[in-house]
Amino acid sequence: MLVYGGGIYIYVGGNECFNRIVRLAKTPKEKCIAFLLFAVAAVCLGLVLLDHQHCEVTVNGIDPHNH
C-alpha cells in the first residue's frame, strides 16, 4: 500500500506539477534548474521519510499496527 501511495505522489509530481514548470521555463538553462530543484525537493522528502517511526501503542498486548 505504501508503494502504491508513493507512486501516486510521483505521478502527480512528475506529470502534473513538473510539466507546468517546464512549460513556463523558456530556455534550456531554466528547464535544467527546474529539474534540479524538483530533484532536490524529492530527495529532501525522501530523507525525512527515512527517519519516520510509528507510535508504539499496544492494546491488550496486541500491536494494532502489526508491522
C-alpha contacts under 8 A as a table, 3 or more apart, distances in Angstrom:
res1	aa1	res2	aa2	distance
1	M	4	Y	5.10
1	M	5	G	6.17
2	L	5	G	5.05
2	L	6	G	6.02
3	V	6	G	5.00
3	V	7	G	6.05
4	Y	7	G	5.03
4	Y	8	I	6.44
5	G	8	I	5.19
5	G	9	Y	6.64
6	G	9	Y	5.20
6	G	10	I	6.32
7	G	10	I	5.03
7	G	11	Y	6.09
8	I	11	Y	5.06
8	I	12	V	6.19
9	Y	12	V	5.17
9	Y	13	G	5.95
10	I	13	G	5.10
10	I	14	G	5.75
11	Y	14	G	5.17
11	Y	15	N	5.69
11	Y	16	E	7.56
12	V	15	N	5.51
12	V	16	E	5.19
12	V	17	C	6.64
13	G	16	E	5.86
13	G	17	C	5.09
13	G	18	F	6.08
14	G	17	C	6.20
14	G	18	F	5.16
14	G	19	N	7.04
15	N	18	F	6.00
15	N	19	N	5.76
16	E	19	N	5.77
16	E	20	R	6.69
17	C	20	R	5.42
17	C	21	I	6.56
18	F	21	I	5.08
18	F	22	V	6.20
18	F	35	F	7.95
18	F	38	F	7.66
19	N	22	V	5.12
19	N	23	R	6.17
20	R	23	R	5.19
20	R	24	L	6.41
21	I	24	L	5.23
21	I	25	A	6.31
21	I	31	K	7.95
21	I	34	A	6.90
22	V	25	A	5.08
22	V	26	K	7.87
22	V	31	K	5.72
22	V	34	A	7.12
23	R	26	K	7.25
25	A	28	P	7.72
25	A	30	E	5.29
25	A	31	K	5.47
25	A	34	A	7.79
26	K	30	E	6.60
26	K	31	K	7.32
27	T	30	E	5.28
27	T	31	K	6.44
28	P	31	K	5.01
28	P	32	C	6.13
29	K	32	C	5.11
29	K	33	I	6.23
30	E	33	I	5.09
30	E	34	A	6.12
31	K	34	A	5.04
31	K	35	F	6.21
32	C	35	F	5.12
32	C	36	L	6.17
33	I	36	L	5.08
33	I	37	L	6.12
34	A	37	L	5.20
34	A	38	F	6.14
35	F	38	F	5.03
35	F	39	A	6.15
36	L	39	A	5.03
36	L	40	V	6.12
37	L	40	V	5.03
37	L	41	A	6.18
38	F	41	A	5.18
38	F	42	A	6.26
39	A	42	A	5.04
39	A	43	V	6.16
40	V	43	V	5.12
40	V	44	C	6.15
41	A	44	C	5.07
41	A	45	L	6.26
42	A	45	L	5.18
42	A	46	G	6.20
43	V	46	G	4.96
43	V	47	L	6.15
44	C	47	L	5.13
44	C	48	V	6.37
45	L	48	V	5.22
45	L	49	L	6.39
46	G	49	L	5.11
46	G	50	L	6.35
47	L	50	L	5.19
47	L	51	D	7.27
48	V	51	D	5.97
48	V	52	H	6.91
49	L	52	H	4.98
56	E	63	D	7.86
57	V	63	D	6.61
57	V	64	P	7.36
58	T	61	G	5.53
58	T	62	I	5.32
58	T	63	D	4.67
58	T	64	P	6.43
59	V	62	I	5.24
59	V	63	D	6.47
59	V	64	P	6.95
63	D	66	N	5.38
